[in-house]
Amino acid sequence: MGLAALTVLELPHHEQVSAAAQAGYSHVGLRLIPVAGQPVIHALDAAEVERRLADTGVGVLDVEVFRLMPQTNVGEFEAVMATAQRLGATELLVHGADSSEARLIETFGRLCDLAAGYGLSANLEPMPWVDVSNLAKAMRVLDGAARVHFFRAGDSPQALAKVPRRFLRYMQLCDARPERPADMQEIIRQARSDRLFPGQGGLDLKGLLRALPGEIPISLEIPISKRMEPLERARRALDATRAILTMGEHA
């Protein structure tokens, strides 16, 4: 179980590692590339992150955010990939923000090739406010390259169950209000700062989990609007998720 960066983004990277350990996670996700339009909160101290990883036994699951745009030169990501490899990560989180599907397929393929040289796998995350906005579009890019904000995109567990296992490296989990907002800005606001712990919302998380391979790593990405200390937030996210998983085992 991994603690995603966005859940405790206000903490420096090394403190995110410590929070993951104290809350009982096996892994952590680190945001080494900021999201467009959002400030860089903390510079990376890679040596201190390495020390915390060694001291706690926590591993790095994924590094984010690799945003593929029309002008993207994937070679510019190489330094971050080298850092990800140094920290022991295995996964890269990728956003597809290019309206030309053919160009995006080519860019994603080159990113995958570059990542493979560092022992990393690129994971394309569909989000409703970027060009790769749902599972079907993501699958076209994956198929084309040949080398996923799920409910808000209008996808279903039944559709996910048809995705080949080789395309599913890990998942990010949260809950949310059952109603999909009509306004895209409200979707973005909820996604970035107003999600819910698993079991507190109205999403079919048990159906989603049943559609996924049982051994797939889970990363908890749950930024919430309620003021709460980062460690308490991390603990509550993990406890709520374990409760959902336990319910699924006895369903």
N, C-alpha and C positions, 0 to 999 in steps of 0.2 A: 504494500500500500504506500503510495507516494503523496507527499504534501506539495501541491502545485504552488508555483510562485505567487500567483494572483491572490491566493488565500491570505498570505502574510506579506504582501508586497512592500509594506512600510519598513520591514526589517532589512538590514544589510544581509548580503548573501550568506555570510558565515553564521549570522544569527538565525537565518532560516534553517540552516542545518541543525543548529542546537535546538530550535523549537521542534523540528521534526523528531529529533531523538527524544526529547522530554515528553512529547505527546504520544510516543509509541509507534511512529512510522518507521518503515524500513528504508524508504527512499525519499528524495526531495527533488523538485524541479526548480531550475534556476533560469531567470530571465536575464540573459546577457545582451540581448538586443532590444532596445525599448520599442514600444508600439508607437506608430506614427501619431503625433499630436499629444503624446503623453511625456511628461518629464522623466529624465533619468534621476531616480531617487538616490541611488548609491553607486559609487564606482566599485568595480570588482577588485577585491584583494584575494587573488587566487591562492597565494601561499597560506593565508589564514583559513580559507575555505578548505584547503587540503588538510590542514592541521585538525580542523573540526571534524572532517570526515574520518580521519584516522582515529581521533579520540573517541568518537561516538559509534563508529561502525555503520553509520548511515551511508547509503550509496546515492549517487546522482542518477536519476532515471532519464530526465529529458532536459534539453536546453531550448529556449525560445527567444525571440519570435523571428523566424525567417520569412519575411514578407516578399513574395515574388510579384514585382510590378513590371510594366512594359520596359522600363529602363534598367532593370536589374542586371548586374554583372555578378554572376555567382562566385567568381573568383574573389570578390570582396568579402565573402563570408569565410574564407579559408582560415583566417586567424582565430575566429570564434570557434570554428570546428576543431582547431588544434587545442584550444583551451578546453572545449568539451571533452575531447579525448583525454587530455591530461587529468581532468577531474573524474574520469570514469563513466561519463554518460554513454548511453547507447542509442538514445532517440533524439531526433530534432523535430520541433513543432513548426509546421509550415502553413502560411496563409497564401491563398491564390488570389491576387488582386490585379488581374490582367484580363481585359474583356476579350482579347484574342485567344481563343482556346488553343489554336495551333501553336502560337508563340509560347503560351504557358506550358504546354506539354513539352516543348523543347527545353524551356528553362528548367522545369522540374526534373526532366531527365538528366540534364547536366548537373543539377544540384545533387541528385541521387548518386551520380558517378563520383562527384567530388567527395561526398560524405562517406561513401564506401571505402575510400582510401584511408579514412580515419576510424573505421570500424563503427560507423554511425548509420542509422536508418532514418530516412526522411518520412515524416507522417503528415499528410495533408488534412488539415482541419476545416471542414465546411462551416462557414458562418454566414448568417443571412444578410449581412451588410457588405460582404465582399463578393467578387465575381464567382468564386467557387462557393456557392451559397447553400448547396444541399448535397446529399449523398450521391445522387445520380451524376451530378457534375463532377464530383470528386472521382467517381469511378471512371468516368470518361478520361480524365487526366491520367489516372493510374494506368488504365488500359493502354492509353496512347503512349505513355512514357515507357511502358513495359519494363521496367527495371525492377475523427469525423465530428456545433451548436445544433444538436440533433433534433429535438422536438420543435424548437423555434423555426427550423428550416422546413417543417412539415413532413419530416420523415417518420417511418414507423419501425417498430421492432421486427416486423415481418420482412421489411425491405433489408434491414441490417443482417438478418439471418441468411440472406442469399449472398452476402459478400464473401468472397474466398478468404479462408483463414490467413493466407499469406499476407493479406493487406491489413490485417488487424494486429498492430504491435502493442498498443496500450490504449486505454480510454481515460478521458477526463469526466468526472462525475459530479453532479450537483442536483439540487431540486429547484423548482420555480413554481410560480402561480400557474394554474392550468390554462388560463386564457392567454392566447398569443396576442400581444398588443398589435393594434392596427398600425401604429406609428413606428417607423424604423428607429427613430431617435430614442423612443422609449425601450425598444428591444435592446439597443446598444447600452442605454443607462442601466437596465437591469443586469445585463451580461457583465458589465464592468464593476458594478458596485451594489447590487441588490438581489443576489441569489439567496437561496434557502438551503438549509442543511437537508440531507436526504431524509425523506419521511415527513417533512414539514410542508411540502407543497403538494401539487396535484399531478405530477408527471408519473408516467407508468414506468418507474425505475425497475420494478421486479420483472416486467416484461422485457425491458431493455437488457437487463443482466442475463435473463434466460436466453436471449438471442446471441449472446457473446460466448466465445470459448471460456470455459471455466478457469483456465490458468492465466488469462490475460491480466497484466498489471493494471491497477486502478490508481489514478492520480486524482486527488480531491481538489478541485478548483472552485472555491466557494467564497468569493468576496461578498460581504454582507453589509447592509446599511446600518445595522445596530452597532453602537460603540461597544467594543469588546477587546480585551487584551489579546495580542496575537497568539500567545500560547493557549489561552482558553479557547479561542476560535479554532485552533488546530485540533485541540482535544475533542471539542464538541463535534467537529466534522467527522473525526475518526470514529467516535462512539456511535454517532447516528448512522454512519455507513455500515459499521459492524452489525448494528441492529437490523438493518435492511437485509444484509447478507444472511444473517441467522434466520430471519423470517422466510427468506427464499428457500433455505435448506429444509424447512419444515412445512413448506406449502404443499 
